[in-house]
Amino acid sequence: MLKKNNRFATALALLTCIGCTPEVQQDYIQDTKSALEKGQTKKAELVIKQALSEKPTSSLRLLLTEVYLVNGNIIGAKQQLEKVEVETLLPSEQSKAETLNVHLAVLSFDGTYHRLLNNETVCEACRVAEAWASTASTDYIDVQKIDSNTSAYKVFEAFNNNTLSSLDISSLINSSASDIELLVIGDLLRRTNNLDGMITAYNAYKKNNPNVLNINLPLAQAMLIKNDIKKAKELVNPVLAKFSKNPMANYLNSLILLSENKEIEAYNAISLADSYGMNSPSVSLTKGLLEFNSQSFESALSSFEKATNMAPDSELANTMLVATKVKLGITDDALEILATQESFSDLDVSIIGQLIGTDNQAREWVTLQSKLAQSESPKARVLSGLIELAREGSSETLSKPGDSSDSTYNLIQVAMMMNKAQFDQALNYVNEWLERTNDKVKVMNYKAAILIAKGDRDSAKSVYRDSLELLPTNRAAHMFMAQSAAKNKDYESALISLDKILANNLNDVVVLKLYLAFQKLSKSEEYESKLLNYIDNAIAQFDDNVLFKLMKAGIFATQGANELAHKVLDTVDTEKAKSINQYWELQLYLTNRSNNVSQARDIVKAWNKQFPDSTRPNIALATYLENAGQLKEAISVLEQVPHSLDRPKESLALDVKLVALYIHQGNLSKAKYKIGQLEKRSNLPPSLLNYLNGSYAIKQNNLDKAKSLLTKAYNESGSSHTLKLIYALDLKRGKVDIGILKAHLKQNPNDLSIKALLAESLIEQDNAQSIAIFEEIVSKTSGNTDVLNNYAWVLYLDGKNDKAFEIAKRVVELNASNQDYLDTLFRILTSSERYDEITAFSNNVSSDSNALLLANAHMRLDEQTQAQKALATVEKSSLTEEDLSLYESISKDVKN
């Protein structure tokens, strides 16, 4: 039916176009210009787009170009201008097109410009742009072609006189300066580092064009140089909101965050700038410094090497490269680099101090000792003496652990031992360190980490327990206790440990996510309530609460409470949320509940734009389309995604999903080929391979082989999903055995998904036991809508209509578009002869069975016309035998 409606709408639009007249087009143009004059720029865009949709012309495209420019959509403006057939325009329109072309060219910052028409018509803006473009290749501009009364003329004169860097333009920026002049002046002053002049020109332009973001970044860079962090932030944030992948914007954002002492956020931003292609020594150097400061020395080494390759003379980059090599124990390289230097900074001297005692006989020590002895620095001369002592063998005191203030040195020593798997030596070192340090809890955490790496979790647990006596809030200890309890499936004890962390730090998102995972596994209503309480408190306490709101919306969504989920999402800062995958996954999940395929495609399109290098959006869309029965499109979506060699997990997920879809489609040759490729993957879990081969065997109708492979996969993984497939396979083979479900529940008593499957399998076999299991599930959790719907159905079958109605009504309130849920409610209401309550949902009906029940309700209420309309939408072939009988009965009544 949706397709028929779309065809009707298209036909109607075509008829509308046929009736368009030039007068109507002119009205659109006047309305657009009027909206622009009033500052109603969005309205102007809507009006002109409507005009274009009816009858596209070059005049309309030119006007849309202007509207796009005003609204800051520079890419859209360029695209529209390219479609304009300039030769067909009126002379006044051609002049307007040339001016817009100049404006867009100068905003591109690439120094190139070409007229739209080759003739030499008078175009003052064109001459200014031509002069501006030539500054890239010449030292002199022929200013005779420029109007001498313009501000641009005086600036080009300063260019010829080589005085741009000191030019005071405050008197030149007046009401007569055009936007194009302001951009040209700003760009020329930017290139000569006349920051004050550039800021004045660009600020004047922004006053006239607040929506244009192209000049925000050079302006922000100038503000950072002037240490106006607040203004820089105001300029960078709108760019990031619209173009989150812009490398320069991310780089400047990292500098802003650094100035605010937000090092983790700064590192994330600088990493984005680097990954999005900003090859700059300053980016690599800043990234390396942040990595070094966070003790990520291997990453820092890569960043500093990149910086020194791009800027070999950078003193700081070279010094930090040596410092990083020292931290990583690459002392021979560090010595070799230091020995070639003619002078030493204080940082160099400090590095040399850390190297004393290593490679004592290396010849570079002789060179270093000589150079340090000649230094004017007292510290350097002391180091020279220490080098001599070390080379003579008097260095045993240097190899002992440092005092409590020398934690960095001690950590480096421990790290080097760990890298060589020298666990016993590392433990001895840490024990000695513990005797000397005042920060015992931190060192005890290091000791426990060594024991875990060694495989001695019991001893690690003992160390962590001792640490809690000294510091009851020790996060590392509580995390270890929680994870250990969870490994033993003691989820309540795990949650108790996490409670102790959250009691002191609600802003610990990692712990909250673990809490959510463990709570789901425990199925405890008490801890679900606690979790929601933690999240609500975090939302109220912290300004940056997007993640907490997404967690809360996610909890509601998985419970089937779609409206509550939407209400929470409506309060989220959308611009921040867009950079989080969970936001898009939630949007798609909620769309899935409403069966809106078109909306799902739009969501994934926006998601892909936000994360162009990720496969997650496409896999999510493919899953959605699969559930909607559109297998061909689902496969097409995934087949077009390029494999990422540097993201093996995502690449594996993509291939596994493709195999599943090929099997579902029945394309066994492609499935077999892809499984063969997967078998060669080192990161493919054996259980997953058996699962895929088992699914393949089902499609081949080799049911015995399928059962063997899936059973093997289940034994390896214990996966509930695999068990469900085994159960479905047994149904197909006619060998149903609910014993496998009971056996699983004996080992996993809190697995409510299998418990729900068991309850469902008992419907119409043992309704009383089925009801008891559903009641147990609902008592432990609010239950998802599918579970509640099945619960309502078995209550209805057992004659408990009142209770069945209350539950079914609740389910439909949560998702009124789901036809299965409506079917349950309609049949309960039909049994209770409450027909008027069925007709209240007439706008939600789309399935044949529900349309039939709706027709029956209208008939019972003597509403024959409505009954006839509802019955006319029913496709008889899809009805069950029982419903077909009802259809025939209503048909006879309607005819009579």
N, C-alpha and C positions, 0 to 999 in steps of 0.2 A: 504493500500500500504506500509506503514511503516513496518508492520509485515513481509510482503513478502521480503522486502529488508534485514531485520534482519536475516531471515532464509538463504538467499543467502550468506550473509557475514559470517555466522557461517559455512556453508558448505565449503566456500572458505578457511576459517581458518583450517578446518579439513584436506582438501586436502594439504594445506601447510605443516601441521604437518607430514603427511604421507611421504612427501618428505625429511624430516629432516635427516641428517646424522651425525655421530660422528664428522666428520671434520667440519661441520657447527657449532656444539656445541662448539668445541675447538676454532673456530674463535671468537665466542661470548665471551668465557672466556678470550682470549688474548686481545680482544678489551676492556673488562671490566678492566682488570689489567692495561692496557696501560692508560686508562682514569684515574684510581686511581693514577697512578704515576705522571700524569700531573696535578693532583688536580682537574680534571673535575668529581667531585663526583656525581653530578646529572646525567650526561651523563652515568656514570658507572652504576647507578641504573636503568636507562631506558634500557640499553643494556642487563643487566643480567635478568631483568624482562621479556624482549622479549624472551630470551632463555628459561626461565622457562615456559613461556606460550606455547612454542612449544613442549618441552619435559622435564618435571620436573625430576631432579635427585638430589641425596643428595649432590653431588659435587657442583652443581649450587646453591643449597640452602645454602651451607656453604659459598660460595662466596657472596651471597646476604646478609648473616648475617654480613660479614665483611663490606660490602658497607653500610648497615644500621647503623652499629656502627660508621663508619666514618662520616656519615651524621647526627649523633645524634639521630637516631630513635632507642632508646634502647628497647622499647617495641616490635617493629617490629623485631629487631635482636633476642630477646629472643624467639619470636614465631617461627621464621625460624629455629633457632638452635634446638628447640624441635622437629621439623619435620625431622631433619637430622638423617638418619640411620647410626650411626657412624661406626658400624661393617662392613659396606659395603665400607667404604672409604679406600683409599690407606694409608699406614703408615704416609707419610708426611702430608696428609689431616687430619688424626686423631690427629696428633700433633697440627695442626692449630686449629682444633675444640676444643681441650682441652684448648689452650691458649685463644681463644675467650670466652669459658665458664668461665674461671677465670676472665677475664676482666669484663664480665657482672655481675658476682657474686659480685665483689668488688664494682662495681658501684651501687649495690642495697642497700648498707649500712645496711643490716640486719644481718651481721656477720655469715651468713651460706654459706657453700660451699661443693659440692660433685663432684667428678670426673665423667666424662661421661662414662669411661670404668673402670672396677674394677681391671684391671691388674696393676702391679707395674712398668710400663714402666717409664723410666727416663723422668721427666717433671719438669723442674726447676720452672716454673710458678705455677704448681700445688702445689709444696712443699711450696712456698711462701704463696699461698692462704690458705693451710691447717694450716700453722703456724698462719696466720692472724685470721682465724676463731676460733682457739683455745684460742686466747687471751680473749675471752668473758667468758671463764669458768676456766681459770688457771692463775696462777701468774708467771709461768715459761715455757719457750719455749725451746725445744731441737734444738738448733741452728746448731747442727752437720749436720742436713739434708739440711741446706741452704749453698749455695756457699759463702765462706768467702770473696770473692772478690766483692760481690755485696753490694749496699747501704742498701738493706733490711736487710742483715746480721747484720750490725752495729746498725740498729734501733732496731732489735729484742734483741740484746745484751743490749741496753739501757732499753728496756722493762723489761728484767730479773733483771737489776740493779736498777729498779725503778727511772730512771733518764730521762725519756722521757720528762717530763714537762720543763726541763731546757736544753735539748739537742740542740746544735747549728748544724743545718744540712746544712748550706751553703756550706761546703766543700764536702758534700755527694751528692749533686744534680749536676750531671755532665752529659755529653753527653752519658755516658754508662748506665745510669739509665733507665730502661724500663718504659713504661707507667703503667704497672701493679705495679711495685715497687713504682712509684710516688703516685699512688692511695692508696696503703697500708700504705706508710709512712704518707701521708696526713691524712688518717683516724685515725691512731694510735695517731698522734699528736693532732688531733681535740679532741679526747676523753680525752686527758690529759691537755687540755686548753693551749697547746703550740701554740699560735696563729701565731707567726712569722714563726715558722717552718711549720705549716700547710699551711700558705699563700704561702711560698716559693715552697713547693711541689706541691700544686694545680695549682699555676701559671705556673710552668714548664709543668704540664700535659696539661693545657689549650692551651699552646703554640703549642703543638703537635696535640691537638684535639679540635679545636675552636668550633665545632658544638655540642659537648656533653655538655648538660646543667645540668647533675645530680649533679655536684659539685658546681654549681653557688650559691645555697642557703647557704651551710655552709661557703663558701667564703664571701658571702654578709654579713652574720651574723658577721663574724670576722671584716669586714670593718666597720660595724656600731659601733662595740665596739671600734674600733680605730678612730671613728668619720670621716671616709672617706666616706661621704654621696654620693659624685659623683660616686665613684667606686661601692658602694653598689647598687646604682640605675642602673648602667650599667649592673650589674649582675642579678638583679631581673627582670627588664623589659622583657628580652627575654624569661624568664620562664613564666611570666604572658601572654605574647603574644601567647605562644604555649599551656600552661596549665593554663587557667584563673581560674580554680576551685581549684588550688593547695592551701591548707590552709596556709602552711608555707610561700609561696610566698606572699600571701595576707597580712599575719601578718607583714612580713618584709617591705612590701610596705607601710603599715600603719605607721610604725616607720619612714620610709623615709619621708613620707608626713608630719608627725608631725614635723620633724626637719625643714621642709620648711614652717611651720606655716599654712599648709592647713588642718585645722581641719575637715571640712566637708568631704573632700576626704579621710582623714585618718580614719574617723569613718566608711565610707562606706567599706573601705578595711578591717578594723578589724572585721566588722560585717560579711563580707564574710568568713574570716578566721574562725570565730566562727560557722557560719552556715554550713561550709564545714567540720566540725568535729574536729577542733583543740582544744581539751580539755586541756587547759593550764591555770594555774592561772595568768600568765603574760598577756595572751590574754584577759581574763575576766576582769582583773584589768585595763588594758589599755582602753578597751571598756567602762568600767564603768566610768573612769575618763573623757573620752570624752563626755559621756552622761551627767555626772554631770555638766561639764563645759557648756553644751548647755541647761541646766536646764530641761533635760529629766529625772527627778528624779525617776520615777517609773521604767524605763528601767535600770537606774543606780543601783537601789536597787537589781534588779534581777542579774545584772552582779557581784556586790560586794558579794552577798550571794554565788554565784557560785565560786568566787575566794576564799572566806574564807573557803568554804567546801573542796576545793582542797588543800589549804594551810592555815590551822588553825593558824599557828604562824606568818603569814604575818602581820606585824604591820600596814603597810599602808592600806592593804585591810580591816582590822578590823576598823581602824579609819574612813575610807571613808564610811564603812557600817553604822557606827553611825551617821556620818555627813548627809548621805542621809536620814536616818530615821528622823532626826531633820527637814530637809527640807520638808519632807512629813507630819510633824506633829505627827509622831509616837514617842512621847516624852517619854512614859513610858518605851518602849524597850530601847531607847537610854540611859536613866538614869540608867537602870539596867545593861547594858553592861559597861558603864563608871565606875560605882561604884565597879565593880570587878577588875578594872585595878590597878596595883601597882604604876605605874608612868604615867605621862601625857606629851605628846608632845605639841608643840605650837599649832598645829591644834586641839588637844584634848581640850586644854584650851579655844580656840576660840569657839568650839562647846558648851562647858559648858556655856560660856557667852551668847550664843543664847538661851539656855534653861532656863536661869534665868527668873522667873516669871511664869513658867508653873509647875503645880502639886506641889505647894509649900510645901504641907504637906507630900509628898512622903518620905519614910524613907531613900531612896538613897541619898537625899540631905544632910543628917547628915553625911553619910560616905564621900561624896564628899567634903563637907566643911572641914572636919577634914584632909583629905589627901591634899587638896589645901593649907591649913594653914601651913602644914609642908614643902611645896615646897620651893625651893630656888628662884623660879621665882617671881619677884615683881607682874607681871600680875596675877599669880595664887593666890597670897595672897590677892590682891584687889578683885578678884572674890569671895574669901572666905567670905570677908566682905559683898559683895553684896548679897550673898546667905543668909546670916544671916538677912539682912534687908528685903529681899523678904519673908523669912519665918515668920518674925514678922508682915507682912502685909503692910510694907512701900514700895510698889512697883508700885504705880499708875503711876509714871513717866516712868516706863519701858514699859507700855502698849500703850503709844502714838506713832504715826508714827515717824519713824526716820527722820533725816535731809536728804538733797538732796543727800548726798554721800552714804546713806544707802539704795540704791534702791533694793538690793537683799532681805533685811529684809522685806521691804514693799511689794515686789512682793509675797513673801512667805505668808504674812498675807492675801493678796488679794486672792491668789490661794486657801488658806484654806477655806475662806468664799465662794468662787465660788464652791468648791467641795461640800459644804453643801447647795448650792443653796440659800445662804444668799445675794441676789443681792442688796437689799437696804443697808445693812451694808457695802458691798463692795463699793457701790457708795459713801456713806458717808466717808469711809476711803480714797478713791481716791480723793474726793473733798478737804479733809484736806491735803492730800499729795500734791495736786496741788498748794496750798498756800505756801508750803515750798520749792518746788523744783525749780531748774533753768532749768531743762530739761522738759519744759511744754508739748512739742509736744508728747514726748514718753508717758507721763502719760495721756495725752488726748486720745491717741490711746488705752490705757488700759481702760479708761472710756467708750469709744465708744464700745469696745469689750464687756464690761459688759452689756451695754444697748442692744446690739444685742442679747446677751444670754438671756436677760430678755424679748426680743420680741419687744422692742421699737426702731424700725429702724429709725423712724422720728427723735427722739432725738439724735440717733447716728449720723445721717446725719448732724444735726446741729453742733454737736461737731467736726466732721471731717471738716466741712466748716470753723469753727473757727480756727482749726489747720492749714489750708492752708493759712490763713492770716499771721500766724507766720512762716510757712515753706511751700512755694508754691510747693516744690518737695516731700512733704510727700507721700510716696508710699502707705501706708495703706489707706489713705484717697482716693486717686485716684482709687485704686483697689475697694474700697467699692462703689464709684460712678459708676464705670464701670459695676460691677456686678448688682447693683440696676437697672441701665438703661437696661441691657440685660434682666433682669427678666420681664421688661415691654416691651420687644421686640423693644426697642429703640437702635438698634445696632450701629447707627452712633454716638450717644452720648457716648455709651460705648467705641467706638474706639477713640473718642476725648480724653477721660480720660486716656486711655492707651497710647495715643500719648505723653501725658505729662510725663509719667514714662519713656518711651523709649527715650525721648529727653535728659534725664540725664543718662540713663543706658541701652546701647544697649545689654549688656550681660545678661539681665534678660530673660532667656529662658521661664520661666513660663508665663511672660507677652506676649512674642511673640507667644506662643502657644494659649493663650487666644485671641490674636489679630487675628490669623489665623481662629479660630473658629467663632468669631464674624464677621469677614470679609466674610466668607462663608455664614453666615446667612443674612448679609446685601446685599450680591451680588453687592457690589459697586466696580466699576472698579477703581475709584479714590483710594480707600483704598487697593485694590489689588496691585496697583502700589506702594503705600506707603510701604506696607508690604515687597514687593520684594526689595525695596530700603533699608529698615531697615536691611533685611537679608544680602544683598550684602555688606553693610557697616560693619556689624558685621563680615562677612567672611574676609574682608580686614583688620579689626582692631585687631582681636584676633587670636593668634596662635592656640588655642584649639577651632577650628571652625567646628568640625564634626557635632554637632547637627544642626547648622545653615545650613550647606550644605545639610543635610538630609531633613530639612524642605523645602528647595528650590527644591530639586529633587522631593519631595512629591507633591508639588504644580504643577510642570510640569506634573508629572505622572497622577494626577487626571484630568488634562486638556486634557490628551491624547497625550501630547507631549513627547512620549517615548524616542526619540533620545536625546532631551534636558535633560531629566531626567538622561539618561545613561551618558551623558557628564559630568554632575555635579557629579554623583556617581564615575566616573573615577578619580576625583580629591580628593576623600575622603581618609583619613588615615584609611585603611581597618582594621588594627589591633585594633584601637580604636572603629571603627564603629561596629565591631563584638559583642561588649558587650552591644549593644543597640538594643532592639527589633525592633525599627522602621526601622533599616537598613535591617533586614531580611524581614519584611513585605513589604518594597518597592521592594526588589529583587523578591519576590513572585508575587507581584502585576504586575510588568513589565513582568514577565514570563507568567503570565496569559493572558496578551495581545497578546503574541506570540504563545499561545497554545502549549507550550513545556512541556508535562507532565513529561518526564524523568528529565529535568532540574529542575522542581518544586520539585520532590522528593529529588534530590541532595541538593537543597537549604534547605529544611526542615530538612534533615538529619544533615547538618552542624549546622543549627539553634538549633536543639534538643541537639546537642553535647555542644553547648554554654550555653544553658539553660535547663539542664536535669530535673529540678524540675517543669518546667512550662508546662501548657497545651496549651498555645497559638500557638506554632508551629504546633501541631497536629490538632487543630481546623482550623487553616489557610489552612493546606494541605487538610483536609476533605472538606472544602468549595471549594477549587480549584478543587478537584476530582469530587465533586458534579456538578460543572459548566461544567466539561468536560464529564459528563454523566456516570462517573464511581462510581455509588452509592455503590456497594458492597465493593469496596476497601475503599471508604470514611468512611463507617460504621466500617469496620475492623480496620482502623487507630484509631478511637476514642474508640472503645471497648477495645483496648489493653492499653489505658492510665489509670494508677492507680489514683483513686480519692485522692485528698489531703484534709485531714480533717482540716489542718491549713490554707487553702486557699479557703474559702467558695465561694468567687466570681468566681474563676476559675472553681471550681467544678460545680457550677450552670451553668456557660457558657457551660461547657462540656455536661451536661445532656440536656440542652435546644437544643443544636446543634444535639445531638443524636436523640431526639424526632423529630426534623424537618426532619432528614434524614430517620428515620423509616417511617414517613408519606409519604415522597417523594417516597420511595421504595415500599410503599403499605404494609409494615409489621405492620399491625394495632395492633396485639396482643402485640408486643414489645412496640409500641408507647403508647398504653393504660397503660401498666404496668409502663413505665417510667414516664408518666404524673401523675399516682397515687403516685409515689415516690416524684415527684416535689411538689405536693399539700401539702405535709407534711413539706416542707422547709419554714422556717420563713423569708428567704430573697428573696422569689419569689414575684415579683410585681404582683398584681391582673390582670393588663392589659396583662401581658405576659402569664398568665395562660389562660385567655380568648382567646388570640391569638392562642395558641397551640391547645386548644379544638376546636376552629373554623377551624383551618387547618385540624384537625382530622376529623371533620364533613364533610368537603369538600371531603376528600378521601372516606368517607362512602357514598358519594352522597346525604347526608342529607343537601341540599343546603339552605333550609330555616333556619335550626338551625345554620348552619355556618354563614349565614348573620347576625343573631341575636347576636351571640357570638363575631364576628369580629367588629360589630358596637359598641358593649359594650366596647371592647378593645380599639377601636379608640377614643370613647368618654372619656375614662380614660387617654389615653396617648397622643392623638393628633398626633400619629405617621404617617408620610408620607408613610412608608413601609406598614403599616396596611391598609391605604386607597388604596394603589395600589392593594393590594390583594382583597379588597372589590370590586374595579372596575373590576378586572379580573373575580371575581365571578359573578358579574352582567352580564358580557359579556357571561359567560357560561350559565347563566339562561335566556339569551335573553332579559334582562331588563336593557339595558344600559342607564345610567343617568349621563350625564356630569355635571349635577347640583351639585353632591356631590363634584366634583373637583372645581367647581366655588365657592361653599360655603366655602371650605377649603381655597381657595386663598383669599377670602374676609377677613378671619381671619388671614391668613398668606401670605400677598401679595408678600413676598420675597422668597417664597418656589419655587425655579426654577425647582425642580424635578417634582412637580405636574403640574407646568406650562408647562413643556416639555411634560408630559403625556397628558395634555389637547390639546396641539398643535398636538401631534401625533394622538389623537382620532379624530381630525377634518380633517385629510388627506382623500381626496376623498369625503368628505362631504361638507366642506367649506374650500377649499384650500386657499382662500384669507385671511380668518381669521387665519388659521394655519400659513401661512407665516408671518403674522403680529406678532403673538405671538413668533415665532422663532426669528424674527428680534429683538424683545424686549429683549429676553433672551441673544442673542449674543451681543447686545449693552451694557448689564450690565456686562458681563463676556465673557472670550474668548470661553466658552462653551466646554463641553467634546466631544469626537469624536462621541459618539452615537447620541447626540443631533444634531451635525453638519451633520451627515450622513442623519438623517431624514429630516433636513432642505433642504439639497441638493435634496433629493428624491421628496419632495413636489414641489420644484421649477421646477424640471424636468417634473413632472406631469402637472404643470401649463404652460409648454411651455417655461420657462425661462432657456434655455439650457446653455447659456454662464455663467450666474451667478452660476447655478447648478454645472457646470464643475469646476469652480474655487474652490468652497467649497469642492466638492468631491475629487478633486486632492489634496487639502490640507490635507484632512482626511487620504487619502491613504499614503501620504508622512509621516504622523505621525505613521501609522501602516499598512504597506503594506501586512502583512500576514493575516489580517482579511478579510475573504471571503465575508461577508456582505458589507463591505466598497468597495471591488473590484467590487462586483455585481452592486452597484449603479453607480460607475464610468464607468464600461463597458457598461451599458445600455444607459447612457448619450452619450458616445462616439459612440455607435452603431447608436443611433438616429441621431447623427450629421455626420455619415459616416466617422469618424476619426479612421479608422481601424488600421493604423500603430501605433497609440498610445496605442491600446489595446495589440498588440503583444509585446510591450516593457515590459509588465508585465508577460510574459509567465512563467517565473520561479517561480512566486508567486501563481500560480493557483493551487488549490487543490479540490475545490468543483465541482460538476457535472455541475451546471448552468454556472459557470464561464468558465469551460473547453468548454462547448458548445458555449458560446459567443466568446471564443478565436478561436475555430474551424471556426466559421462563419467569423471572421475577416481575418484569413488566406485564406479562400475561396474567400472572396471579393478582396483580394490582389493577387489572382491567385497563391497562395502558397499551391497547392493541397496536397503535401506530408505532410507538417506540419499540414494542416487541418485534414488529415486522422489520424495522430498520436494523435492529440488532441481529436478528436471524439471517438477514440478507448478507451479513459479513462472514457467516460461518462456512467453512470449507468442510463438507461432509466427510470427505475421505480421511481426514485427520482424527475423526472422533472414535472413541472406544465403542464397543457394542452397547454398553449401558447408555452412553450419551447419545448414540445414534437413535436409540428407542425414544429418548426424550425429544430429540430433534423432530422425529416423525409426528409425535404427539402434538408438539407446538405448531408444526406446519398445518396440521389438520384444523387446529383451533383457530389459527390466523385466517385460513380460507373460509371458515364458517362465520 
